[in-house]
Amino acid sequence: MHKEITIIDSGRGLQLSTSRITVQDLVPYFQEGCSYDEIIRWIPSLTHEEIAVAERFYLEHKAELDAQDLRIRQRTAERIREQRLRFPEFEGTSEERMARLRKLLEQRRLEKNGEGNPG
């Protein structure tokens, strides 16, 4: 018995009825012109039939889905920018970064337990 594949909205966005993969998850692949086999290489739980249903929906709603994808990418880029401002990347070798982290960890442990109260 073959289950019909449709696009549904279960509260997380439009998704395949047979999977938790959203249409928006697949938009970048469609924009890049990836083959179904390439998509399956990255998302092996999908079938050709599921991808075809999602692609058909994408093509019918291309402008709206592309605009939503752009907003998602912009929001993600802004969050990354804010994160980098809050936590700049430490320059130096991996050994120097580890030494700096150990020192910070020790400082926090001392602050938590009080200077004279070990562990």
Wavefront OBJ file of the C-alpha trace (Angstrom):
o trace
v 0.000 0.000 0.000
v 1.502 3.317 -1.142
v 0.890 6.294 1.135
v 0.004 9.567 -0.606
v 2.677 12.255 -0.215
v 1.295 15.735 0.392
v 2.434 19.028 1.870
v 0.997 19.663 5.328
v 1.380 22.297 8.042
v 1.999 20.724 11.429
v 3.001 23.966 13.132
v 6.705 24.009 12.211
v 6.109 25.173 8.659
v 5.011 23.370 5.549
v 6.422 19.861 5.429
v 6.072 16.545 3.698
v 3.267 14.389 5.104
v 5.667 11.421 5.158
v 8.593 13.171 6.855
v 9.565 15.966 9.217
v 11.528 17.594 6.396
v 10.073 21.010 5.630
v 9.728 22.506 2.192
v 11.985 25.311 3.398
v 14.681 22.725 4.226
v 14.773 21.852 0.529
v 14.554 25.367 -0.962
v 18.356 25.912 -1.065
v 18.788 22.640 -2.960
v 16.146 23.648 -5.500
v 17.718 27.098 -5.866
v 21.102 25.502 -6.563
v 19.585 23.167 -9.145
v 20.643 20.011 -7.275
v 19.578 16.664 -8.661
v 17.364 14.389 -6.585
v 20.333 12.077 -6.044
v 22.401 14.994 -4.707
v 19.616 15.917 -2.293
v 19.320 12.302 -1.154
v 23.077 12.241 -0.577
v 22.613 15.020 2.011
v 19.181 13.944 3.277
v 19.135 10.153 2.821
v 15.753 9.683 4.474
v 14.032 11.262 1.457
v 12.771 9.436 -1.605
v 12.621 10.685 -5.180
v 8.837 10.850 -4.870
v 8.993 13.045 -1.749
v 11.466 15.409 -3.393
v 9.266 15.616 -6.497
v 6.244 16.630 -4.384
v 8.278 19.276 -2.535
v 9.803 20.571 -5.766
v 6.402 20.830 -7.435
v 5.141 22.833 -4.423
v 8.283 24.983 -4.525
v 7.822 25.797 -8.212
v 4.150 26.698 -7.636
v 5.102 29.054 -4.745
v 8.620 30.023 -5.816
v 8.479 33.788 -5.182
v 7.031 33.379 -1.681
v 9.417 30.565 -0.687
v 12.469 32.351 -2.102
v 11.531 35.502 -0.169
v 11.117 33.458 3.016
v 14.502 31.800 2.394
v 16.121 35.237 1.987
v 14.626 36.395 5.307
v 15.906 33.231 7.028
v 19.406 33.749 5.604
v 19.436 37.424 6.629
v 18.263 36.604 10.150
v 20.903 33.874 10.448
v 23.644 36.208 9.185
v 22.583 38.861 11.701
v 22.636 36.362 14.572
v 26.121 35.211 13.549
v 27.285 38.841 13.353
v 25.884 39.575 16.825
v 27.463 36.423 18.240
v 30.863 37.376 16.825
v 30.558 40.850 18.340
v 29.719 39.383 21.740
v 32.344 36.643 21.545
v 35.209 37.643 19.268
v 37.358 34.830 18.008
v 40.551 34.477 20.022
v 43.731 34.744 18.014
v 46.567 32.318 18.614
v 47.420 28.657 18.453
v 45.111 25.939 19.718
v 47.418 25.494 22.735
v 47.123 29.205 23.564
v 43.323 29.060 23.232
v 43.157 26.004 25.513
v 45.393 27.720 28.093
v 43.139 30.803 27.987
v 40.012 28.650 28.463
v 41.575 26.747 31.363
v 42.460 30.045 33.025
v 38.894 31.339 32.581
v 37.486 28.091 33.948
v 39.745 28.288 36.985
v 38.750 31.922 37.578
v 35.061 31.035 37.469
v 35.588 28.077 39.781
v 37.344 30.338 42.290
v 34.619 32.989 42.030
v 31.918 30.350 42.572
v 33.606 28.720 45.551
v 35.268 31.765 47.062
v 39.025 32.384 46.975
v 39.888 30.278 50.019
v 37.425 27.432 49.435
v 38.886 24.825 47.060
v 36.517 22.669 44.979
l 1 2 3 4 5 6 7 8 9 10 11 12 13 14 15 16 17 18 19 20 21 22 23 24 25 26 27 28 29 30 31 32 33 34 35 36 37 38 39 40 41 42 43 44 45 46 47 48 49 50 51 52 53 54 55 56 57 58 59 60 61 62 63 64 65 66 67 68 69 70 71 72 73 74 75 76 77 78 79 80 81 82 83 84 85 86 87 88 89 90 91 92 93 94 95 96 97 98 99 100 101 102 103 104 105 106 107 108 109 110 111 112 113 114 115 116 117 118 119
